[in-house]
Structure formats: structure tokens, C-alpha cells
Amino acid sequence: MQDYNYVWANCFEITLELSCCKYPPTSELPKEWENNRESLLAFIEKVHIGVKGFVRDAVTGAGLDNATIAVAGIAHNITAGK
């Protein structure tokens, strides 16, 4: 699903695995939080790096649906929504 969403829905999903145990006991959750807190917070801080906004016509200022956004050096174009 992650690959599909990246290619077709302009959505970048990730999976974070905090432990080798898929279902840690409730008593272990505070320890897992402390083990991973700084890394998780650093990741969250980086989420908004990049370009975001609206694609608008330079003359009229109207929004452009389905505009293709290409960045030199990145081989994955993004298509603007409505």
C-alpha cells in the first residue's frame, strides 16, 4: 500500500517499528516510549521539510487542477489536486 500511495496518491506513508516485539506487554510501553522518544520527535520535526502550497495561474491567480510539478534531480513528478 505504501508504494501505491506514493506513486498514485501523492502520499508518503511509513511504518515505524519500535521494537522487535509486535505486541509488547502494556507494562513495557513506557520503556519503549523512552527508548524511542527523541528519535520520534526528531522525525516529526522533519515532516514539513519540502515544498507545500497551492499551484495557481500566474495571471489570474486561479487554482490549477492536475498541474504536474517537476523538480530537477528528482525522478518523481507530483500532480496537484483540486
C-alpha positions in Angstrom: 0.0 0.0 0.0 2.9 2.4 0.7 4.2 2.1 -2.8 0.8 2.6 -4.4 0.1 5.7 -2.3 3.5 7.2 -3.1 3.1 6.7 -6.8 -0.6 7.3 -7.3 -1.9 9.4 -4.4 1.0 11.8 -3.7 1.0 10.3 -0.2 4.2 9.1 1.6 3.5 6.5 4.2 5.9 5.0 6.6 5.9 2.1 9.0 7.8 2.6 12.3 8.9 -0.5 14.2 9.9 0.5 17.7 10.7 -3.0 19.0 11.3 -6.5 17.7 8.2 -7.5 19.7 5.0 -6.9 17.7 2.7 -6.8 20.7 4.7 -5.7 23.7 3.0 -6.0 27.1 1.4 -2.9 28.4 3.9 -2.7 31.2 6.7 -2.3 28.6 5.2 0.6 26.7 6.6 3.4 28.9 10.1 1.9 28.3 9.6 1.7 24.6 8.5 5.4 24.6 11.6 6.4 26.5 13.8 4.3 24.2 12.4 6.0 21.1 11.1 9.4 22.2 14.0 11.5 20.9 14.1 9.8 17.5 10.3 10.1 17.1 10.3 13.8 18.0 13.2 14.5 15.6 11.3 12.7 12.9 8.1 14.7 13.5 10.1 17.9 13.3 11.3 16.9 9.8 7.9 16.1 8.4 7.2 19.5 7.0 10.6 19.9 5.2 9.9 20.4 1.5 7.6 22.4 -0.7 3.9 22.8 0.1 1.2 25.1 -1.0 -1.1 25.9 -3.9 -0.5 25.8 -7.7 -2.0 29.0 -9.2 -2.2 30.6 -12.6 0.4 33.4 -12.7 -2.0 35.9 -14.3 -5.4 35.1 -12.8 -4.4 33.6 -9.5 -6.9 30.8 -10.1 -6.0 27.3 -8.7 -4.7 24.9 -11.3 -6.1 21.4 -11.1 -3.9 18.4 -12.1 -0.8 20.5 -12.6 2.4 18.5 -12.9 5.1 19.6 -10.5 8.6 18.6 -11.6 11.8 19.2 -9.6 15.2 18.9 -11.3 17.1 16.0 -10.0 14.1 14.1 -8.6 12.7 11.5 -10.9 9.2 11.5 -9.4 6.7 14.2 -10.5 3.8 15.2 -8.4 0.3 16.1 -9.7 -1.6 18.8 -7.9 -5.1 18.0 -6.6 -8.1 20.3 -6.8 
